[in-house]
Amino acid sequence: MTIYRIPEKPAALIFDIDGTLYTNAKYIKEQTDCQIRRFAETRGFDLKKARKMVKSYREEWAKLHGGKRLSLGNVLKDMGVPIAESIAWRKELLDPASYLKIDKKLNAALARLAESYKLVCVTNNPVSVGRKTLTALGADPFFSGVIGLDTCGISKPDIKIFDLAAKQASVSVDSCISIGDRYDIDIAVPLEMGMGGILVDSVCDVYKLPDVLEIR
């Protein structure tokens, strides 16, 4: 866990979902791979070629942007796949319940956090997929809202997404903490906006958050 900033009076926690509220390498990989498979099918590419195209594009983009990472949704958009099409693919192809189960430690931590903060999720998946993921984990009751790729047709790290999360929580931007597993996607922009930021290595770090934030 890396703590970049904690506001003096935090009021809301903005959580990423995938790779943050659960640790499951197989499901994370499948989320990417199923979309690349669909990209290859719909565009008439060999799958190996499609994978190489996505990998090469990300590498070139990173070179031009100081090593930053680009979300898959934005990669596909730049390669001619409209966001609306990506949303439809994700709704059809992603099945969190096949990979995830209720996490009692996570829910105990979230219950403590929810006593002191408003909890909102921001995901680059559609809202319905985000909700299904939270349900599979048993965590849905703790979150007041989920903002997804289909909420406003853009994906993280766009500033509008994080601004919308603060508005949904009905708090000021500078009283929010963004929590996620990818610095460039989940943390960098919130820090620029004046939010706090905590980078987690796995869900085990989320288990520790009540103590890190000194919740009694």
WOURPE-V425130 format. One record per residue. RES is the residue in one small letter. PSI is psi in degrees with one decimal (none if undefined). BURIAL is + if it has 9 or more other C-alpha atoms within 8 Angstrom, else -. Layout:
RES,PSI,BURIAL ; RES,PSI,BURIAL
This chain:
m,135.6,- ; t,120.5,- ; i,114.9,- ; y,-38.2,- ; r,139.0,+ ; i,119.9,+ ; p,157.9,+ ; e,-41.4,- ; k,75.8,- ; p,141.7,+ ; a,-20.8,+ ; a,145.2,+ ; l,124.6,+ ; i,107.9,+ ; f,134.2,+ ; d,160.7,+ ; i,-64.5,+ ; d,123.1,+ ; g,-6.6,+ ; t,-55.4,+ ; l,-6.6,+ ; y,158.2,+ ; t,109.0,+ ; n,93.1,+ ; a,-35.6,- ; k,-43.8,- ; y,-39.4,+ ; i,-45.1,+ ; k,-42.5,- ; e,-34.0,- ; q,-40.4,+ ; t,-47.4,+ ; d,-37.1,- ; c,-32.5,+ ; q,-36.6,+ ; i,-37.8,+ ; r,-43.3,+ ; r,-37.1,+ ; f,-46.4,+ ; a,-43.3,+ ; e,-47.0,+ ; t,-23.7,- ; r,0.5,- ; g,27.9,- ; f,150.7,+ ; d,140.1,- ; l,-41.7,+ ; k,-39.9,- ; k,-41.4,- ; a,-42.7,+ ; r,-41.3,+ ; k,-38.4,- ; m,-46.3,- ; v,-45.1,+ ; k,-45.3,- ; s,-40.2,- ; y,-43.7,+ ; r,-41.1,+ ; e,-43.7,- ; e,-40.4,- ; w,-41.9,+ ; a,-39.6,+ ; k,-36.0,- ; l,-9.4,- ; h,39.2,- ; g,28.8,- ; g,4.2,- ; k,157.7,- ; r,148.9,+ ; l,134.2,+ ; s,154.9,+ ; l,-37.9,- ; g,-41.6,+ ; n,-32.6,+ ; v,-51.0,+ ; l,-36.9,+ ; k,-44.9,+ ; d,-20.1,- ; m,14.1,- ; g,10.0,- ; v,109.7,+ ; p,150.1,- ; i,-38.4,+ ; a,-36.1,- ; e,-40.4,- ; s,-41.2,+ ; i,-46.1,+ ; a,-41.6,- ; w,-47.6,+ ; r,-42.0,+ ; k,-38.2,+ ; e,-41.3,- ; l,-26.3,- ; l,130.9,- ; d,83.6,- ; p,-36.6,+ ; a,-19.0,+ ; s,-13.8,- ; y,-23.2,- ; l,158.6,+ ; k,169.9,- ; i,133.3,- ; d,101.8,- ; k,-36.3,- ; k,-41.3,- ; l,-47.4,+ ; n,-33.6,+ ; a,-40.5,+ ; a,-44.3,+ ; l,-36.1,+ ; a,-41.5,+ ; r,-43.4,+ ; l,-39.4,+ ; a,-17.8,+ ; e,-23.1,- ; s,-20.6,- ; y,155.7,+ ; k,135.5,+ ; l,126.6,+ ; v,143.9,+ ; c,141.9,+ ; v,119.6,+ ; t,151.3,+ ; n,7.2,+ ; n,164.7,+ ; p,157.2,+ ; v,-43.0,+ ; s,-37.9,- ; v,-40.7,+ ; g,-44.7,+ ; r,-40.7,+ ; k,-36.9,+ ; t,-46.9,+ ; l,-39.7,+ ; t,-43.2,+ ; a,-33.8,+ ; l,-13.5,+ ; g,14.5,+ ; a,-5.3,+ ; d,-40.2,+ ; p,-18.3,- ; f,-11.0,+ ; f,130.5,+ ; s,-19.4,+ ; g,158.3,+ ; v,124.3,+ ; i,125.1,+ ; g,-175.1,+ ; l,-31.3,+ ; d,-0.5,+ ; t,-45.0,+ ; c,14.9,- ; g,17.3,- ; i,159.7,+ ; s,161.4,+ ; k,145.8,+ ; p,33.3,+ ; d,134.7,+ ; i,-30.0,+ ; k,-33.4,- ; i,-47.5,+ ; f,-35.5,+ ; d,-41.3,+ ; l,-36.2,- ; a,-41.9,+ ; a,-41.0,+ ; k,-38.9,+ ; q,-33.4,+ ; a,-8.0,+ ; s,42.4,- ; v,165.9,+ ; s,152.5,- ; v,-39.9,+ ; d,2.6,+ ; s,11.0,+ ; c,152.5,+ ; i,124.0,+ ; s,131.5,+ ; i,122.6,+ ; g,176.8,+ ; d,-2.1,+ ; r,116.7,- ; y,-50.6,+ ; d,-30.5,+ ; i,-39.1,+ ; d,-21.9,+ ; i,-42.9,+ ; a,-51.9,+ ; v,-46.1,+ ; p,-40.2,+ ; l,-41.1,+ ; e,-30.0,- ; m,-12.7,+ ; g,3.9,- ; m,167.1,+ ; g,169.9,+ ; g,133.2,+ ; i,120.8,+ ; l,124.5,+ ; v,150.6,+ ; d,-25.2,+ ; s,177.0,+ ; v,-23.2,+ ; c,-31.5,- ; d,-32.7,+ ; v,-36.6,+ ; y,-31.9,+ ; k,-11.6,+ ; l,-40.4,+ ; p,-38.0,+ ; d,-37.8,- ; v,-39.3,- ; l,6.2,- ; e,47.3,- ; i,126.7,+ ; r,none,-
